[in-house]
Amino acid sequence: MKEYEVRCIKCGARFAKEEVVYTCRHCGGLLEIKYDYSEIDAERVVKGAVRGVEGKASEGKARRGVWRFRELLPFAEETAPVTINEGETPLYRCERLAEFVGLETGELWVKHEGLNPSGSFKDRGMTVGVTKAVELGVRGVACASTGNTSASLAIFAARAGLPCYVLLPRGKVALGKVAQAVIHGARVFSLRGNFDDALRVVRALCEEERLYLLNSVNPYRLEGQKTLAFEVAEAFGWQAPDRVVLPVGNAGNISAIFKGFVELKRLGITDSVPKMTGIQAEGAKPVVRAFKEGRAEIVPEEKPETIASAIRIGDPVNAAKALQAIRDSDGVAEAVTDEEITEAQVALARLEGIGVEPASAASVAGLKKLVAEGEGEIEEGEIEKGERVVCVTTGHLLKDPERVIKICEVPTEVDAEVDAVRRQLLKGV
Ligand code: F0G
């Protein structure tokens, strides 16, 4: 069995691997998985990443996607993963988008996590989280969600044959995500409240009813999500980029990706970590406020509001980890308006052919804003134009088709005649 500890980031308390625990029982701090890094063979991490199958997939030894990085995951070599072939998403070089955001060198890359099987990055975390749920022998899994977490969990629970319970804020979740949760058999509740209310309720329920909580407060989820860092570093010949930009909601993903880069550096595989750059919406920006005011903790926002429903969160559970990731990496947090998000969503779609949901476009909108702020003299935290930057687009366009129809020109209705179509076609040409 691989040696690792579940440790409180605040007071250092340790918990057994067999224990079901999400936050520290002593001080309430967030937990993190810690390995004995002196025991991990860096050579094996790099070699293991070479895609291939060790033994038969049916024996649980498939090494693909997230599971290429078993050396840095909290499982024994023989553990059979619950998997839907997550990870190994494309990393696109985006020269036209670079021009749009004002990065003159064109060293802009987009890691499109919307191309995971369920359409969001959540699959990376769920493959690890649900594999742990099976190992623990839990009687069911649960989450609160702005949509993507529930869609992903419903799929993995179906794969594992586990009952799945999902709490969604009523009327606040994009339709594609609700459709996924219901078709895959989750029991879905539409809660009269917002996401923060849903998370509060589901956390209490999980404690009392012995259901396994799979929100990003669960440290095993973050172990899966950190593998994005490994894929990015690998793509650059085991070098970290200068900066990684991504949307921040419950603040799990930025913490996870940072942990991935820190582990690579610690093992001597890379020699730097990227500046972690977190983007929130103007109407839901507790992390940005805390960062700019130099505070270690956030002040929750009562009524978060933005068209980017995935990140409409006022009280992010992983804020402490995220703020540390941003500060330790010399990164920055910034907020963007709904208009800026929409503009970036359209730019990604039309300049690069990358279809994303609004929350994902926040990364590109934030980058554009930071580059503009860096015009002339570059100040600390702002973006230097020679940087190699990776934007993470977290969710697929088809998650939220209603929003697209609202912002784009609607299809033109015509008679089924060649001339009728031609007349319309040539209009304004
Ligand atoms: N982008 C998308 C598409 C998301 O669905 C989320 C979070 C985020 C970004 C933010 O990631 O929470 O790790 O900071 N969605 C969660 C959910 C909250 O319930 O689906 P984070």
Residues whose N, C-alpha, C, O or C-beta is under 5 A from the ligand:
A	BS01	F0G	A144 S145 T146 G147 N148 T149 S150 P247 V248 G249 N250 A251 G252 N253 A310 A359 S360 T394 G395
